[in-house]
Amino acid sequence: MPDFEMQSIIDTSLEVVRRSHVTANYNPSISVTGSRILSGSLFTHLVDALFQILENAVIYGDRVNPIDSMTGSVEGDVTEIVISNRVPPEKADRQALEGLTLELKERLREKAGPAVQRESGTGFYKLAKLLHVDLSHASPEIRIEVENRGLDVVLFNVCLRLRSVE
């Protein structure tokens, strides 16, 4: 795979989800800041990782526009991609979302091995394998947060951060 820019990984990930969920309706705002050519060896693994996150947004997010935004940034040796998805009003219980956030973070801490041999329906065990094995050389970090924007708008933000990915 040839080397690529951040915009390519975002566009490809969204296209894979569109082809997998043809009835889903979403039009996220997309923003990319900074520029650096990223190693082609990361491309497939990043598409897989972002697919897991985006697919969860489509399946569990708001039906009207589940993927609110995708932002990519490159600063120094750090590459960061943030996906924000809208939580349906009926699932916007802050306490329940905080509990889900803790559970997902725990799943992502598990090393590959047994974690990949079971599945929860969310793909987070597969995401853990991608982070701990396939992308481990890029020192991946993941951050999951709940953001309350008021007026029944709650966002579930997942940030994937990689270092030294050239």
Residue pairs with C-beta under 8 A, 6 or more apart in sequence:
1 40
1 41
1 43
1 44
2 40
3 37
3 38
3 39
3 40
4 37
4 38
4 40
4 43
5 35
5 36
5 37
5 38
6 32
6 34
6 35
6 36
6 38
6 72
6 73
6 74
6 79
6 81
7 32
7 72
8 43
9 38
9 43
9 46
9 47
9 50
9 72
9 81
10 30
10 32
10 50
10 70
10 72
10 81
12 43
12 47
13 46
13 47
13 50
13 51
13 54
13 70
14 28
14 54
14 67
14 70
16 47
16 51
17 24
17 51
17 54
17 55
17 58
18 24
20 51
20 55
21 55
21 58
21 59
24 58
24 66
25 63
25 64
25 65
26 57
26 58
26 65
26 66
26 67
27 65
28 65
28 67
28 68
28 69
28 70
28 84
29 68
29 69
29 70
30 69
30 70
30 71
31 69
31 70
31 71
31 72
32 71
32 72
32 73
33 71
33 72
33 73
33 74
34 73
34 74
34 75
35 74
36 74
36 79
36 166
37 166
38 79
38 165
38 166
39 165
39 166
42 135
42 138
42 162
42 165
45 130
45 134
45 135
46 81
46 135
48 126
48 130
48 134
49 127
49 130
49 131
49 135
49 160
50 81
50 83
50 160
52 122
52 123
52 124
52 126
52 127
52 130
53 83
53 127
53 158
53 160
54 67
54 83
55 123
56 85
56 122
56 123
56 124
57 66
57 67
57 83
57 85
57 156
58 66
58 67
60 66
60 85
60 91
60 122
61 67
61 85
61 86
61 87
61 88
61 156
62 85
62 86
62 87
62 88
62 89
63 88
64 86
65 86
66 85
66 86
67 83
67 84
67 85
67 86
68 84
68 85
68 86
68 155
69 82
69 83
69 84
70 81
70 82
70 83
70 84
71 80
71 81
71 82
72 79
72 80
72 81
72 82
73 79
73 80
74 80
77 163
77 164
77 165
77 166
78 161
78 162
78 163
79 138
79 161
79 162
79 163
79 165
80 159
80 160
80 161
80 162
81 159
81 160
82 157
82 158
82 159
82 160
83 157
83 158
83 159
83 160
84 147
84 155
84 156
84 157
85 155
85 156
86 153
86 154
86 155
86 156
87 97
87 146
87 154
87 155
87 156
89 152
89 154
91 97
92 152
92 154
94 146
94 148
94 154
97 146
97 154
97 156
98 146
101 144
101 145
101 146
104 122
104 124
104 144
105 142
105 144
107 115
107 120
107 122
107 124
107 125
107 128
108 124
108 127
108 128
108 131
108 142
109 128
110 125
110 128
111 128
111 132
112 128
112 129
112 132
112 133
115 125
115 128
115 129
116 125
116 126
116 128
116 129
118 125
119 125
119 126
127 142
131 140
131 142
135 162
138 162
138 163
138 164
138 165
139 162
139 163
139 164
140 160
140 161
140 162
141 160
141 161
141 162
142 158
142 159
142 160
142 161
143 157
143 158
143 159
143 161
144 156
144 157
144 158
144 159
145 156
145 157
145 159
146 154
146 155
146 156
146 157
147 154
147 155
147 156
147 157
148 154
149 155
